[in-house]
């Protein structure tokens, strides 16, 4: 069967049964997958109301969704999407899409401006347990974006920022104005 862009051999077991509870008495299929290396238990359990599609095709379809599920989980865990305490309908409808937009903007920024070929190697050096890490994770992208924002915020010669002399001149003018109004 095809999983995660690889053809693999795995053991499958499936049973059709009734699911009591949230699906009331609806007929479902339970599919258990165990990799060849696994000696006990199973590696993946799927419950589906699709009674027709062959189990290998359902497992392939599930793996196609994996990147989407990872995006939702990272948006929730790293950006707080879906965790706002909103009460109005409009606010609730905006919160999750906004979190997903932030996720998209972060990945797009990293792709266009933040990526450096040695990022994954630097991360492996800081976290030696990532021996097989070849690509940056979204958490790495967010960390780099935060560093870039902080560095830009505190650059000494950023256009539009007043110089120390300009700040002092404004402070002196305010002080002089307050003395004039006090008299």
C-alpha positions as CSV (number, residue, x, y, z in Angstrom):
1,X,0.0,0.0,0.0
2,X,1.1,3.6,-0.6
3,X,1.8,5.6,2.6
4,X,3.6,8.9,2.9
5,X,5.0,8.7,-0.7
6,X,6.3,5.2,-0.1
7,X,5.0,1.8,-1.0
8,X,5.1,-0.4,2.1
9,X,3.9,-3.8,3.3
10,X,1.8,-3.8,6.4
11,X,-0.7,-6.0,8.2
12,X,-4.3,-5.0,8.1
13,X,-7.3,-6.1,10.1
14,X,-10.8,-4.8,9.7
15,X,-14.2,-5.4,11.2
16,X,-17.6,-4.0,10.4
17,X,-19.7,-3.2,13.4
18,X,-22.3,-0.9,14.9
19,X,-21.0,2.2,16.7
20,X,-23.1,3.0,19.7
21,X,-22.9,6.5,21.1
22,X,-22.2,9.6,19.1
23,X,-23.0,7.8,15.8
24,X,-26.0,6.1,17.4
25,X,-26.4,2.8,15.7
26,X,-24.6,3.6,12.4
27,X,-22.5,0.9,10.7
28,X,-18.8,1.6,10.7
29,X,-15.6,-0.1,9.7
30,X,-12.7,-0.3,12.1
31,X,-9.3,-0.7,10.3
32,X,-6.2,-1.6,12.3
33,X,-2.8,-1.3,10.6
34,X,0.4,-2.7,11.9
35,X,3.8,-2.2,10.3
36,X,6.0,-5.3,9.7
37,X,8.4,-4.3,12.4
38,X,5.8,-3.9,15.2
39,X,5.6,-6.9,17.4
40,X,2.5,-6.1,19.4
41,X,-0.5,-3.8,19.1
42,X,-1.1,-1.6,16.1
43,X,0.3,1.6,14.6
44,X,-2.9,3.1,13.2
45,X,-6.6,2.8,13.9
46,X,-9.2,4.2,11.6
47,X,-12.9,4.3,12.0
48,X,-14.9,5.1,8.9
49,X,-18.5,5.1,7.7
50,X,-17.2,4.3,4.2
51,X,-18.2,0.6,3.9
52,X,-17.1,0.2,0.2
53,X,-13.6,1.7,-0.4
54,X,-10.8,-0.9,0.1
55,X,-8.8,-0.5,3.3
56,X,-5.5,0.3,1.6
57,X,-7.2,3.1,-0.4
58,X,-8.6,4.5,2.9
59,X,-5.2,4.4,4.6
60,X,-3.7,6.2,1.5
61,X,-6.4,8.8,1.7
62,X,-5.7,9.3,5.4
63,X,-2.0,9.9,4.8
64,X,-2.8,12.5,2.2
65,X,-4.6,14.5,5.0
66,X,-1.7,14.2,7.4
67,X,0.0,17.5,6.3
68,X,-3.4,19.3,6.8
69,X,-3.8,17.9,10.3
70,X,-0.3,18.9,11.2
71,X,-1.0,22.4,10.0
72,X,-4.1,22.6,12.2
73,X,-2.2,21.2,15.2
74,X,0.7,23.6,14.7
75,X,-1.7,26.6,14.2
76,X,-3.4,25.6,17.5
77,X,-0.3,24.8,19.5
78,X,2.2,27.5,18.2
79,X,-0.1,30.4,17.3
80,X,-3.1,29.8,19.5
81,X,-5.6,29.5,16.6
82,X,-8.9,28.4,18.0
83,X,-8.1,29.1,21.6
84,X,-9.5,32.7,21.9
85,X,-12.3,33.2,24.4
86,X,-14.8,34.7,21.9
87,X,-18.5,34.8,22.5
88,X,-19.9,36.5,19.5
89,X,-20.5,34.6,16.3
90,X,-18.6,36.9,14.1
91,X,-15.5,36.9,16.4
92,X,-15.6,33.1,16.5
93,X,-15.8,32.9,12.7
94,X,-12.7,35.2,12.4
95,X,-10.4,33.8,15.0
96,X,-9.4,30.4,13.4
97,X,-9.0,31.8,9.9
98,X,-6.9,34.6,11.3
99,X,-4.6,32.1,13.0
100,X,-4.3,30.1,9.8
101,X,-3.5,33.4,7.9
102,X,-0.7,34.0,10.4
103,X,0.6,30.5,9.9
104,X,0.6,31.0,6.1
105,X,2.3,34.4,6.4
106,X,5.0,32.9,8.6
107,X,5.7,30.1,6.1
108,X,5.6,32.5,3.2
109,X,8.0,35.0,4.9
110,X,10.4,32.2,5.8
111,X,10.3,30.8,2.2
112,X,10.9,34.2,0.6
113,X,13.1,36.0,3.2
114,X,14.1,33.9,6.2
115,X,15.4,30.6,4.8
116,X,19.1,29.9,4.9
117,X,20.6,26.6,3.8
118,X,22.3,26.0,7.2
119,X,19.1,26.5,9.3
120,X,18.5,22.8,9.7
121,X,22.1,22.1,10.5
122,X,22.1,24.9,13.1
123,X,19.0,23.4,14.7
124,X,20.6,19.9,14.8
125,X,23.7,21.4,16.5
126,X,21.5,23.0,19.2
127,X,19.3,19.9,19.5
128,X,21.5,16.9,18.9
129,X,18.5,14.5,19.2
130,X,17.4,15.8,15.7
131,X,19.9,13.6,13.9
132,X,17.7,13.2,10.8
133,X,16.3,16.7,10.6
134,X,16.7,18.0,7.1
135,X,14.0,20.7,6.9
136,X,13.1,23.5,9.3
137,X,9.9,23.0,11.3
138,X,7.3,25.7,11.7
139,X,8.5,26.3,15.2
140,X,12.0,27.0,13.7
141,X,10.4,29.4,11.2
142,X,8.5,31.2,14.0
143,X,11.6,31.5,16.1
144,X,13.5,33.0,13.2
145,X,10.7,35.4,12.4
146,X,10.6,36.6,16.1
147,X,14.3,37.2,16.0
148,X,14.0,39.2,12.8
149,X,11.1,41.3,14.2
150,X,13.1,42.0,17.4
151,X,16.2,42.9,15.5
152,X,14.2,45.2,13.2
153,X,12.5,46.8,16.2
154,X,15.8,47.7,17.8
155,X,17.9,48.7,14.8
156,X,19.6,52.0,15.6
157,X,19.2,53.6,12.2
158,X,15.7,52.7,11.1
159,X,14.0,55.2,8.8
160,X,11.1,57.0,10.5
161,X,12.6,56.6,14.0
162,X,13.6,59.7,15.8
163,X,17.3,60.1,16.8
164,X,18.4,60.8,20.3
165,X,18.9,64.5,19.5
166,X,15.4,64.8,18.1
167,X,13.9,63.1,21.2
168,X,15.9,65.5,23.5
169,X,14.8,68.5,21.4
170,X,11.1,67.5,21.8
171,X,11.6,66.9,25.5
172,X,13.2,70.3,26.0
173,X,10.4,72.0,24.0
174,X,7.8,70.4,26.2
175,X,9.6,71.4,29.3
176,X,9.9,75.0,28.1
177,X,6.2,75.0,27.1
178,X,5.2,73.7,30.6
179,X,7.3,76.5,32.2
180,X,5.6,79.1,30.0
181,X,2.1,77.9,30.9
182,X,2.9,77.7,34.6
183,X,3.9,81.4,34.7
